[in-house]
Amino acid sequence: MQDKIAAVASTLRLARSLLGTGRAIDIDGLDRMIGVLCARALDLPPEQGRIVRPNLALLLMELDTLSIALQPP
């Protein structure tokens, strides 16, 4: 699970970086990736859920930052 969270976070950072250089990005499928992660997190036993919670919170911050970057000036 941690590796999947890290992969999505990396994708979000790359997208934000590309936006910063003025390049267009395609975020088609991102909602599905996030949805799968959330569903898997909900299926985790409580102890494992507590372990991944901080990384999920960081992922949310990455997503919020990308959302802000996508707003028109």
N, CA, C and O atoms as CSV, one atom per row, in Angstrom:
chain,resi,resn,atom,element,x,y,z
A,1,MET,N,N,0.827,-1.198,0.000
A,1,MET,CA,C,0.000,0.000,0.000
A,1,MET,C,C,0.871,1.262,0.000
A,1,MET,O,O,0.589,2.231,-0.704
A,2,GLN,N,N,1.928,1.223,0.802
A,2,GLN,CA,C,2.800,2.408,0.886
A,2,GLN,C,C,3.415,2.732,-0.479
A,2,GLN,O,O,3.569,3.901,-0.832
A,3,ASP,N,N,3.764,1.695,-1.242
A,3,ASP,CA,C,4.370,1.942,-2.551
A,3,ASP,C,C,3.369,2.549,-3.529
A,3,ASP,O,O,3.741,3.362,-4.375
A,4,LYS,N,N,2.117,2.162,-3.418
A,4,LYS,CA,C,1.081,2.741,-4.278
A,4,LYS,C,C,0.824,4.204,-3.913
A,4,LYS,O,O,0.623,5.041,-4.794
A,5,ILE,N,N,0.832,4.506,-2.627
A,5,ILE,CA,C,0.677,5.890,-2.174
A,5,ILE,C,C,1.838,6.727,-2.698
A,5,ILE,O,O,1.640,7.833,-3.200
A,6,ALA,N,N,3.046,6.193,-2.577
A,6,ALA,CA,C,4.234,6.918,-3.044
A,6,ALA,C,C,4.176,7.140,-4.561
A,6,ALA,O,O,4.573,8.199,-5.048
A,7,ALA,N,N,3.687,6.155,-5.299
A,7,ALA,CA,C,3.604,6.294,-6.760
A,7,ALA,C,C,2.610,7.388,-7.150
A,7,ALA,O,O,2.885,8.179,-8.052
A,8,VAL,N,N,1.474,7.438,-6.489
A,8,VAL,CA,C,0.481,8.475,-6.797
A,8,VAL,C,C,1.029,9.847,-6.404
A,8,VAL,O,O,0.861,10.819,-7.141
A,9,ALA,N,N,1.684,9.927,-5.244
A,9,ALA,CA,C,2.273,11.199,-4.809
A,9,ALA,C,C,3.309,11.678,-5.830
A,9,ALA,O,O,3.380,12.867,-6.138
A,10,SER,N,N,4.096,10.763,-6.341
A,10,SER,CA,C,5.099,11.108,-7.343
A,10,SER,C,C,4.437,11.624,-8.624
A,10,SER,O,O,4.916,12.580,-9.234
A,11,THR,N,N,3.350,10.995,-9.021
A,11,THR,CA,C,2.598,11.437,-10.194
A,11,THR,C,C,2.064,12.848,-9.986
A,11,THR,O,O,2.118,13.676,-10.895
A,12,LEU,N,N,1.552,13.121,-8.798
A,12,LEU,CA,C,1.023,14.457,-8.496
A,12,LEU,C,C,2.129,15.509,-8.527
A,12,LEU,O,O,1.934,16.608,-9.045
A,13,ARG,N,N,3.290,15.168,-7.969
A,13,ARG,CA,C,4.410,16.115,-7.984
A,13,ARG,C,C,4.889,16.384,-9.405
A,13,ARG,O,O,5.203,17.521,-9.758
A,14,LEU,N,N,4.943,15.329,-10.219
A,14,LEU,CA,C,5.353,15.492,-11.613
A,14,LEU,C,C,4.365,16.383,-12.355
A,14,LEU,O,O,4.772,17.272,-13.103
A,15,ALA,N,N,3.087,16.154,-12.156
A,15,ALA,CA,C,2.063,16.979,-12.806
A,15,ALA,C,C,2.213,18.437,-12.403
A,15,ALA,O,O,2.134,19.328,-13.249
A,16,ARG,N,N,2.429,18.684,-11.121
A,16,ARG,CA,C,2.596,20.060,-10.647
A,16,ARG,C,C,3.853,20.688,-11.235
A,16,ARG,O,O,3.852,21.863,-11.601
A,17,SER,N,N,4.909,19.915,-11.325
A,17,SER,CA,C,6.154,20.412,-11.906
A,17,SER,C,C,5.967,20.778,-13.379
A,17,SER,O,O,6.447,21.817,-13.831
A,18,LEU,N,N,5.273,19.928,-14.117
A,18,LEU,CA,C,5.010,20.224,-15.528
A,18,LEU,C,C,4.160,21.482,-15.681
A,18,LEU,O,O,4.401,22.301,-16.567
A,19,LEU,N,N,3.167,21.626,-14.814
A,19,LEU,CA,C,2.349,22.842,-14.856
A,19,LEU,C,C,3.206,24.077,-14.615
A,19,LEU,O,O,3.013,25.121,-15.239
A,20,GLY,N,N,4.151,23.936,-13.702
A,20,GLY,CA,C,5.029,25.060,-13.376
A,20,GLY,C,C,5.882,25.512,-14.531
A,20,GLY,O,O,6.319,26.662,-14.568
A,21,THR,N,N,6.130,24.618,-15.485
A,21,THR,CA,C,6.915,24.986,-16.663
A,21,THR,C,C,6.023,25.398,-17.818
A,21,THR,O,O,6.503,25.675,-18.917
A,22,GLY,N,N,4.705,25.439,-17.562
A,22,GLY,CA,C,3.777,25.871,-18.588
A,22,GLY,C,C,3.289,24.753,-19.500
A,22,GLY,O,O,2.565,25.009,-20.461
A,23,ARG,N,N,3.672,23.542,-19.212
A,23,ARG,CA,C,3.232,22.424,-20.046
A,23,ARG,C,C,1.843,21.966,-19.634
A,23,ARG,O,O,1.447,22.083,-18.475
A,24,ALA,N,N,1.125,21.448,-20.598
A,24,ALA,CA,C,-0.206,20.893,-20.336
A,24,ALA,C,C,-0.052,19.514,-19.700
A,24,ALA,O,O,0.907,18.793,-19.977
A,25,ILE,N,N,-0.995,19.163,-18.858
A,25,ILE,CA,C,-0.965,17.839,-18.249
A,25,ILE,C,C,-2.289,17.133,-18.499
A,25,ILE,O,O,-3.323,17.770,-18.702
A,26,ASP,N,N,-2.239,15.833,-18.480
A,26,ASP,CA,C,-3.439,15.013,-18.634
A,26,ASP,C,C,-3.639,14.263,-17.326
A,26,ASP,O,O,-2.864,13.370,-16.985
A,27,ILE,N,N,-4.683,14.633,-16.598
A,27,ILE,CA,C,-4.934,13.985,-15.312
A,27,ILE,C,C,-6.087,12.993,-15.405
A,27,ILE,O,O,-6.681,12.609,-14.398
A,28,ASP,N,N,-6.389,12.590,-16.628
A,28,ASP,CA,C,-7.424,11.588,-16.834
A,28,ASP,C,C,-7.024,10.307,-16.094
A,28,ASP,O,O,-5.906,9.818,-16.259
A,29,GLY,N,N,-7.905,9.783,-15.305
A,29,GLY,CA,C,-7.634,8.567,-14.547
A,29,GLY,C,C,-7.136,8.815,-13.137
A,29,GLY,O,O,-7.074,7.893,-12.324
A,30,LEU,N,N,-6.781,10.060,-12.845
A,30,LEU,CA,C,-6.279,10.371,-11.503
A,30,LEU,C,C,-7.340,10.111,-10.444
A,30,LEU,O,O,-7.039,9.590,-9.370
A,31,ASP,N,N,-8.567,10.470,-10.743
A,31,ASP,CA,C,-9.638,10.238,-9.776
A,31,ASP,C,C,-9.812,8.753,-9.485
A,31,ASP,O,O,-10.108,8.362,-8.356
A,32,ARG,N,N,-9.626,7.935,-10.509
A,32,ARG,CA,C,-9.724,6.485,-10.311
A,32,ARG,C,C,-8.593,5.976,-9.428
A,32,ARG,O,O,-8.819,5.164,-8.531
A,33,MET,N,N,-7.365,6.455,-9.683
A,33,MET,CA,C,-6.217,6.045,-8.869
A,33,MET,C,C,-6.438,6.403,-7.405
A,33,MET,O,O,-6.180,5.594,-6.513
A,34,ILE,N,N,-6.915,7.618,-7.164
A,34,ILE,CA,C,-7.164,8.073,-5.793
A,34,ILE,C,C,-8.304,7.254,-5.177
A,34,ILE,O,O,-8.234,6.876,-4.008
A,35,GLY,N,N,-9.333,6.985,-5.947
A,35,GLY,CA,C,-10.458,6.197,-5.455
A,35,GLY,C,C,-10.049,4.788,-5.043
A,35,GLY,O,O,-10.492,4.279,-4.014
A,36,VAL,N,N,-9.201,4.164,-5.853
A,36,VAL,CA,C,-8.719,2.817,-5.520
A,36,VAL,C,C,-7.905,2.849,-4.228
A,36,VAL,O,O,-8.055,1.980,-3.370
A,37,LEU,N,N,-7.047,3.852,-4.099
A,37,LEU,CA,C,-6.263,3.974,-2.862
A,37,LEU,C,C,-7.161,4.145,-1.643
A,37,LEU,O,O,-6.943,3.514,-0.609
A,38,CYS,N,N,-8.153,4.986,-1.768
A,38,CYS,CA,C,-9.068,5.205,-0.645
A,38,CYS,C,C,-9.823,3.929,-0.287
A,38,CYS,O,O,-9.983,3.605,0.890
A,39,ALA,N,N,-10.284,3.211,-1.300
A,39,ALA,CA,C,-11.005,1.957,-1.047
A,39,ALA,C,C,-10.097,0.939,-0.365
A,39,ALA,O,O,-10.514,0.255,0.571
A,40,ARG,N,N,-8.870,0.842,-0.831
A,40,ARG,CA,C,-7.926,-0.100,-0.207
A,40,ARG,C,C,-7.603,0.311,1.223
A,40,ARG,O,O,-7.457,-0.541,2.099
A,41,ALA,N,N,-7.492,1.603,1.457
A,41,ALA,CA,C,-7.209,2.079,2.814
A,41,ALA,C,C,-8.355,1.715,3.756
A,41,ALA,O,O,-8.129,1.332,4.904
A,42,LEU,N,N,-9.573,1.837,3.265
A,42,LEU,CA,C,-10.728,1.490,4.096
A,42,LEU,C,C,-10.787,-0.003,4.399
A,42,LEU,O,O,-11.337,-0.408,5.423
A,43,ASP,N,N,-10.232,-0.810,3.524
A,43,ASP,CA,C,-10.237,-2.258,3.716
A,43,ASP,C,C,-9.122,-2.754,4.641
A,43,ASP,O,O,-9.119,-3.915,5.052
A,44,LEU,N,N,-8.188,-1.879,4.961
A,44,LEU,CA,C,-7.072,-2.293,5.821
A,44,LEU,C,C,-7.542,-2.552,7.249
A,44,LEU,O,O,-8.484,-1.918,7.725
A,45,PRO,N,N,-6.885,-3.483,7.925
A,45,PRO,CA,C,-7.145,-3.630,9.358
A,45,PRO,C,C,-6.751,-2.327,10.072
A,45,PRO,O,O,-5.875,-1.608,9.592
A,46,PRO,N,N,-7.380,-2.019,11.198
A,46,PRO,CA,C,-7.121,-0.748,11.882
A,46,PRO,C,C,-5.639,-0.445,12.129
A,46,PRO,O,O,-5.206,0.694,11.950
A,47,GLU,N,N,-4.872,-1.433,12.532
A,47,GLU,CA,C,-3.452,-1.188,12.821
A,47,GLU,C,C,-2.703,-0.750,11.561
A,47,GLU,O,O,-1.904,0.185,11.608
A,48,GLN,N,N,-2.954,-1.411,10.457
A,48,GLN,CA,C,-2.300,-1.031,9.202
A,48,GLN,C,C,-2.820,0.315,8.708
A,48,GLN,O,O,-2.068,1.099,8.129
A,49,GLY,N,N,-4.085,0.579,8.932
A,49,GLY,CA,C,-4.654,1.871,8.554
A,49,GLY,C,C,-3.972,3.017,9.278
A,49,GLY,O,O,-3.720,4.073,8.698
A,50,ARG,N,N,-3.678,2.798,10.551
A,50,ARG,CA,C,-2.967,3.843,11.319
A,50,ARG,C,C,-1.563,4.067,10.779
A,50,ARG,O,O,-1.038,5.179,10.836
A,51,ILE,N,N,-0.962,3.015,10.257
A,51,ILE,CA,C,0.396,3.132,9.717
A,51,ILE,C,C,0.406,3.965,8.436
A,51,ILE,O,O,1.310,4.778,8.239
A,52,VAL,N,N,-0.587,3.776,7.561
A,52,VAL,CA,C,-0.588,4.501,6.280
A,52,VAL,C,C,-1.232,5.881,6.373
A,52,VAL,O,O,-1.103,6.690,5.454
A,53,ARG,N,N,-1.916,6.151,7.467
A,53,ARG,CA,C,-2.625,7.436,7.597
A,53,ARG,C,C,-1.733,8.656,7.345
A,53,ARG,O,O,-2.146,9.552,6.610
A,54,PRO,N,N,-0.524,8.729,7.925
A,54,PRO,CA,C,0.306,9.919,7.656
A,54,PRO,C,C,0.641,10.094,6.173
A,54,PRO,O,O,0.653,11.216,5.668
A,55,ASN,N,N,0.910,8.995,5.482
A,55,ASN,CA,C,1.220,9.104,4.055
A,55,ASN,C,C,-0.004,9.484,3.239
A,55,ASN,O,O,0.114,10.188,2.236
A,56,LEU,N,N,-1.169,9.030,3.654
A,56,LEU,CA,C,-2.396,9.453,2.976
A,56,LEU,C,C,-2.650,10.944,3.195
A,56,LEU,O,O,-3.131,11.634,2.296
A,57,ALA,N,N,-2.327,11.435,4.388
A,57,ALA,CA,C,-2.475,12.868,4.662
A,57,ALA,C,C,-1.527,13.682,3.781
A,57,ALA,O,O,-1.900,14.740,3.275
A,58,LEU,N,N,-0.305,13.190,3.600
A,58,LEU,CA,C,0.645,13.872,2.710
A,58,LEU,C,C,0.163,13.831,1.262
A,58,LEU,O,O,0.338,14.794,0.515
A,59,LEU,N,N,-0.437,12.723,0.878
A,59,LEU,CA,C,-0.993,12.604,-0.470
A,59,LEU,C,C,-2.113,13.622,-0.676
A,59,LEU,O,O,-2.221,14.225,-1.744
A,60,LEU,N,N,-2.926,13.805,0.328
A,60,LEU,CA,C,-3.989,14.807,0.244
A,60,LEU,C,C,-3.406,16.204,0.064
A,60,LEU,O,O,-3.937,17.009,-0.701
A,61,MET,N,N,-2.322,16.490,0.764
A,61,MET,CA,C,-1.665,17.791,0.605
A,61,MET,C,C,-1.142,17.960,-0.824
A,61,MET,O,O,-1.265,19.036,-1.409
A,62,GLU,N,N,-0.563,16.906,-1.377
A,62,GLU,CA,C,-0.079,16.954,-2.766
A,62,GLU,C,C,-1.239,17.214,-3.725
A,62,GLU,O,O,-1.119,18.006,-4.660
A,63,LEU,N,N,-2.344,16.548,-3.485
A,63,LEU,CA,C,-3.531,16.723,-4.336
A,63,LEU,C,C,-4.077,18.144,-4.221
A,63,LEU,O,O,-4.455,18.748,-5.225
A,64,ASP,N,N,-4.118,18.673,-3.006
A,64,ASP,CA,C,-4.583,20.049,-2.812
A,64,ASP,C,C,-3.668,21.043,-3.517
A,64,ASP,O,O,-4.134,22.013,-4.114
A,65,THR,N,N,-2.368,20.796,-3.444
A,65,THR,CA,C,-1.405,21.689,-4.093
A,65,THR,C,C,-1.575,21.660,-5.614
A,65,THR,O,O,-1.500,22.698,-6.272
A,66,LEU,N,N,-1.804,20.474,-6.162
A,66,LEU,CA,C,-2.046,20.374,-7.605
A,66,LEU,C,C,-3.352,21.081,-7.966
A,66,LEU,O,O,-3.428,21.767,-8.986
A,67,SER,N,N,-4.365,20.916,-7.141
A,67,SER,CA,C,-5.650,21.564,-7.393
A,67,SER,C,C,-5.492,23.080,-7.449
A,67,SER,O,O,-6.075,23.736,-8.312
A,68,ILE,N,N,-4.719,23.626,-6.548
A,68,ILE,CA,C,-4.462,25.077,-6.533
A,68,ILE,C,C,-3.708,25.491,-7.791
A,68,ILE,O,O,-4.005,26.524,-8.392
A,69,ALA,N,N,-2.725,24.674,-8.188
A,69,ALA,CA,C,-1.926,24.993,-9.380
A,69,ALA,C,C,-2.780,24.962,-10.658
A,69,ALA,O,O,-2.467,25.638,-11.638
A,70,LEU,N,N,-3.846,24.181,-10.634
A,70,LEU,CA,C,-4.715,24.085,-11.812
A,70,LEU,C,C,-5.692,25.244,-11.921
A,70,LEU,O,O,-6.329,25.413,-12.961
A,71,GLN,N,N,-5.823,26.037,-10.879
A,71,GLN,CA,C,-6.765,27.177,-10.904
A,71,GLN,C,C,-6.240,28.244,-11.863
A,71,GLN,O,O,-5.036,28.493,-11.930
A,72,PRO,N,N,-7.141,28.863,-12.593
A,72,PRO,CA,C,-6.690,29.935,-13.492
A,72,PRO,C,C,-6.166,31.116,-12.680
A,72,PRO,O,O,-6.607,31.364,-11.557
A,73,PRO,N,N,-5.220,31.835,-13.271
A,73,PRO,CA,C,-4.617,32.984,-12.550
A,73,PRO,C,C,-5.598,34.113,-12.316
A,73,PRO,O,O,-5.237,35.133,-11.729
